[in-house]
């Protein structure tokens, strides 16, 4: 099930890129997450009653971080010319999490985290610099999004166990939707009409790549250990690059392949403790 979740997440990059061909980025992400959040809110049902006011406030604060992260992500996706490359840059969030936990909360991190960091930096340099000391706009946006996603993961982890998962997820999605729609009203011009094909990609993005993915991920993670889940979900940028190659005909230069490989290697190195734990539990 987690492999399916990872495939759906990767397909979400393709769905979103197709929808952005006919919708402004903030309007798209606002509609996508509002629809998905409403679906999850219906699934939550009576569980809303168990949330206290402090819990709702904590969910809202974390939702604000996710909202800003998603804005940077969709702006990066809108200007990106290479989805696979963007997915690997975005996946740096998993490597940044331990560093932020160390800086923000003073928690000691595994030795392998510090080995993974220089490998990730070299991989990022291969992906972004390409012989010149500058970054493309989309790459910079994805990098900022990765940092914010890492912060969001840190904060959401500290909430886990204190707030029911489904209500927490629904609030996160609705926060992103509301924040993005407000930004769209203030800064974007809406198209006078939208083609049926674009609406189809919007619905698939909202219902499959967001609502269904979140629900399946929450359910599947409850059936296995966190270490197994983390290792499987690491495959998202790999699947994204493969789908982008199949759907858009994207091809990577050798330096890009080296960069993606190094970023993926860094992700695996940072998960060596989880891998060892997963093997021990077999």
Number of C-alpha atoms within 10 A of each C-alpha: 13 22 17 15 22 23 21 24 24 25 24 21 23 22 22 25 22 18 24 23 12 20 23 18 25 26 20 24 31 26 21 27 28 25 22 25 26 17 17 25 21 12 14 18 11 10 12 15 9 11 16 11 9 9 16 15 12 16 23 17 16 21 25 16 20 24 27 17 23 25 21 22 25 24 20 25 24 20 16 19 14 18 24 28 26 27 23 27 28 23 24 25 23 20 24 22 21 21 20 17 18 12 11 11 10 10 12 11 12 13 12 15 21 16 13 22 20 14 20 25 16 15 25 23 19 20 25 22 14 12 9 8 8 12 14 13 13 22 27 17 24 29 23 20 27 27 21 23 26 27 24 21 21 19 18 20 11 10 17 11 9 11 19 16 15 20 25 26 23 26 21 24 28 25 25 26 27 17 22 26 21 14 15 19 12 9 10 14 11 13 9 5 8 11 10 10 12 18 15 14 22 26 19 20 32 27 20 19 26 24 24 19 23 22 18 17 19 16 15 17 16 11 11 12 14 13 19 17 19 17 17 15 17 18 18 22 27 20 20 26 25 19 20 21 16 11 11 12 9 16 15 15 9 10 17 20 17 17 25 27 17 23 29 24 16 26 24 19 22 23 22 18 16 19 17 11 15 17 11 8 10 5
